[in-house]
Amino acid sequence: MSVVGLDFGNEACAVAVARRRGIDVLQNEVGNRKTSTCVSFNGKQRLVGDAAISLAMSNAKNTITNIKRLLGRSPDDPEMKLELPHLTVKTTKSKQGALAIQVNYDDQQQDFTPEQICGAILAKLKVIAEKGLEGQRVVDCVIGVPSDWTDVQRRAILDAANIAGLNVLRLMNETTAVALNYGILRPLPADAATKVIFYDMGQTSTHVSLVELRSAN
């Protein structure tokens, strides 16, 4: 089995694997190296990724985007008052007091948690990974997350991965992943540290990290 890296973005996701002496970002079924973070319910169909984003305008009330920003959030969270007006789908509070998303699926109203929607997207990424690895079974993964995510949000993405049948070996801060990509194969001076600033400019937020890299020798 292979271990894959997943970049779960608010707008798009990517799947990468270490091979051929480098990092290979895998293509999805339409040849793109990024997959839309989107789920759409259309009649009895559930579409995920690029097929779903094509319905964002014609089927807006049943198409879910920006799901990453809802993970681990309570309906009473003050930040939700800023997020909910930008959603095209209806939301409600479940019997357990959690946030739920209402869509029309299979000709009836159904409620899904953000974890379930993210689980569908992660399951899609798993399929992309297994196809890109020529049928190798994929279970273990590493997922990049924003450095300011709370423990509740991190547990939520772990629950989503469990729904998708993935075993998360590590949640890695996105800026840490960028720093590793920069420094892991780069020759570093043996007698001094190299200090680098890394910017993670996402769709909805920006994070900055100052990293000190030293030679292992």
C-alpha positions as CSV (number, residue, x, y, z in Angstrom):
1,M,0.0,0.0,0.0
2,S,1.1,3.6,-0.7
3,V,0.9,6.7,1.5
4,V,-0.5,9.7,-0.3
5,G,-0.6,13.4,0.6
6,L,-3.9,15.2,0.4
7,D,-4.2,19.0,0.1
8,F,-7.9,19.6,1.1
9,G,-8.6,23.2,0.0
10,N,-11.7,25.3,0.3
11,E,-12.0,25.6,-3.4
12,A,-10.0,22.7,-4.8
13,C,-8.1,19.6,-3.6
14,A,-4.9,17.8,-4.8
15,V,-3.5,14.3,-4.4
16,A,0.3,13.8,-4.4
17,V,2.6,10.8,-4.0
18,A,6.3,10.5,-3.6
19,R,7.8,8.6,-6.6
20,R,10.3,8.9,-9.5
21,R,12.6,10.8,-7.1
22,G,10.1,13.6,-6.6
23,I,6.5,14.5,-5.8
24,D,3.9,13.6,-8.4
25,V,0.6,15.4,-8.3
26,L,-1.9,12.9,-9.7
27,Q,-4.5,13.7,-12.4
28,N,-8.2,13.2,-11.9
29,E,-10.6,11.6,-14.4
30,V,-10.7,14.7,-16.6
31,G,-6.9,15.2,-16.6
32,N,-6.8,18.0,-14.0
33,R,-4.3,18.0,-11.2
34,K,-6.7,19.7,-8.8
35,T,-10.3,18.6,-8.0
36,S,-13.1,20.9,-7.1
37,T,-14.1,20.8,-3.4
38,C,-17.7,20.4,-4.3
39,V,-20.6,17.9,-3.8
40,S,-23.9,18.2,-5.7
41,F,-27.1,16.3,-5.3
42,N,-29.1,16.0,-8.6
43,G,-32.2,13.8,-8.4
44,K,-30.9,10.4,-7.4
45,Q,-27.3,11.3,-8.3
46,R,-24.5,12.4,-6.0
47,L,-21.8,14.1,-7.9
48,V,-18.4,14.9,-6.4
49,G,-15.5,17.1,-7.7
50,D,-15.4,18.6,-11.2
51,A,-18.7,17.0,-12.2
52,A,-20.4,18.7,-9.2
53,I,-19.0,22.2,-9.8
54,S,-20.6,22.2,-13.2
55,L,-24.0,22.3,-11.5
56,A,-23.1,25.2,-9.1
57,M,-25.2,27.6,-11.0
58,S,-28.1,25.5,-12.4
59,N,-28.5,23.4,-9.1
60,A,-27.2,25.9,-6.5
61,K,-29.6,24.9,-3.7
62,N,-28.3,21.3,-3.8
63,T,-24.6,22.1,-4.5
64,I,-22.3,22.4,-1.6
65,T,-19.1,24.5,-1.8
66,N,-16.9,26.1,0.9
67,I,-17.4,23.1,3.0
68,K,-13.9,23.3,4.6
69,R,-14.9,26.4,6.4
70,L,-17.9,24.6,8.1
71,L,-15.9,21.7,9.5
72,G,-15.9,21.6,13.3
73,R,-18.2,24.6,13.5
74,S,-21.2,24.9,15.8
75,P,-24.4,26.6,14.4
76,D,-24.0,29.0,17.3
77,D,-20.4,29.9,16.4
78,P,-20.2,33.7,15.8
79,E,-18.1,33.1,12.7
80,M,-21.0,31.1,11.2
81,K,-23.0,34.3,10.9
82,L,-20.4,35.5,8.5
83,E,-20.3,32.2,6.5
84,L,-23.9,31.2,6.2
85,P,-25.0,34.2,4.0
86,H,-22.5,33.0,1.4
87,L,-23.9,29.5,1.1
88,T,-26.4,28.5,-1.5
89,V,-27.7,25.6,0.5
90,K,-29.9,25.6,3.6
91,T,-28.5,24.8,7.0
92,T,-30.1,23.7,10.2
93,K,-29.3,22.4,13.7
94,S,-29.4,18.7,14.1
95,K,-31.0,16.9,17.1
96,Q,-27.5,16.6,18.5
97,G,-27.0,20.4,18.2
98,A,-24.5,20.1,15.4
99,L,-24.6,22.0,12.1
100,A,-26.5,20.1,9.3
101,I,-26.8,20.9,5.6
102,Q,-30.2,20.4,3.9
103,V,-30.5,19.2,0.3
104,N,-33.0,17.5,-1.9
105,Y,-31.7,14.0,-2.6
106,D,-33.6,11.1,-4.0
107,D,-36.7,13.2,-4.2
108,Q,-36.7,14.0,-0.4
109,Q,-35.1,16.4,2.0
110,Q,-32.1,15.0,3.7
111,D,-29.6,16.4,6.2
112,F,-25.9,15.8,6.0
113,T,-23.1,16.9,8.4
114,P,-20.1,18.8,7.1
115,E,-18.1,15.7,8.0
116,Q,-20.2,13.5,5.7
117,I,-19.8,15.9,2.8
118,C,-16.1,16.1,3.3
119,G,-16.0,12.4,3.6
120,A,-17.5,12.1,0.1
121,I,-14.8,14.4,-1.2
122,L,-12.0,12.5,0.5
123,A,-13.4,9.3,-0.9
124,K,-13.2,10.8,-4.4
125,L,-9.5,11.7,-3.7
126,K,-8.9,8.1,-2.6
127,V,-10.3,6.9,-6.0
128,I,-8.0,9.3,-7.8
129,A,-5.0,8.1,-5.8
130,E,-5.7,4.4,-6.5
131,K,-6.2,5.0,-10.2
132,G,-3.0,7.1,-10.4
133,L,-1.1,4.4,-8.6
134,E,-2.4,1.8,-11.1
135,G,-4.8,0.0,-8.8
136,Q,-2.7,0.0,-5.7
137,R,-4.8,0.1,-2.6
138,V,-4.7,3.4,-0.7
139,V,-5.6,3.6,3.0
140,D,-2.8,5.7,4.7
141,C,-2.6,9.4,4.0
142,V,-1.3,12.7,5.3
143,I,-3.6,15.7,5.1
144,G,-2.6,19.3,5.1
145,V,-4.6,21.6,7.4
146,P,-4.5,25.3,8.2
147,S,-2.1,26.1,11.0
148,D,-4.8,28.0,13.0
149,W,-7.3,25.1,13.0
150,T,-8.6,24.3,16.5
151,D,-8.6,20.8,17.9
152,V,-12.3,20.4,17.2
153,Q,-11.7,21.2,13.5
154,R,-8.8,18.7,13.3
155,R,-11.0,16.0,14.9
156,A,-13.7,16.8,12.3
157,I,-11.4,16.2,9.3
158,L,-10.2,13.0,11.0
159,D,-13.9,11.9,11.2
160,A,-14.4,12.8,7.5
161,A,-11.3,10.7,6.6
162,N,-12.7,7.8,8.6
163,I,-16.0,8.0,6.6
164,A,-13.9,7.8,3.4
165,G,-12.0,4.7,4.6
166,L,-8.8,6.6,5.1
167,N,-6.3,6.2,7.9
168,V,-4.7,9.6,8.6
169,L,-1.1,9.1,9.7
170,R,-0.6,12.8,10.4
171,L,-2.4,16.1,10.1
172,M,0.3,18.5,8.9
173,N,0.1,22.3,9.0
174,E,0.0,23.5,5.4
175,T,2.9,25.9,5.9
176,T,5.0,23.1,7.4
177,A,4.3,21.0,4.3
178,V,5.6,23.9,2.1
179,A,8.7,24.2,4.2
180,L,9.4,20.5,3.9
181,N,9.0,20.7,0.2
182,Y,11.5,23.5,0.1
183,G,14.1,22.1,2.4
184,I,14.0,18.3,2.2
185,L,16.1,18.0,-1.0
186,R,17.9,21.4,-0.9
187,P,21.6,21.5,0.0
188,L,22.0,23.5,3.2
189,P,25.2,25.0,4.6
190,A,26.7,22.9,7.3
191,D,27.9,25.7,9.5
192,A,24.8,28.0,9.6
193,A,21.0,28.0,9.7
194,T,18.9,29.1,6.8
195,K,15.9,31.2,7.7
196,V,13.0,31.3,5.3
197,I,9.5,32.9,5.4
198,F,6.7,30.8,3.8
199,Y,3.4,32.3,2.8
200,D,0.3,30.1,2.4
201,M,-2.1,32.2,0.4
202,G,-5.4,30.3,0.3
203,Q,-8.8,31.3,-1.1
204,T,-10.1,32.6,2.2
205,S,-7.1,33.2,4.5
206,T,-3.3,33.7,4.5
207,H,-0.8,32.2,6.9
208,V,2.8,33.0,7.3
209,S,5.5,30.9,9.0
210,L,9.2,31.7,9.7
211,V,11.3,28.5,9.5
212,E,14.9,27.9,10.4
213,L,16.4,25.1,8.4
214,R,19.6,23.3,9.4
215,S,21.8,20.6,7.8
216,A,21.4,17.2,9.3
217,N,25.1,16.5,9.0
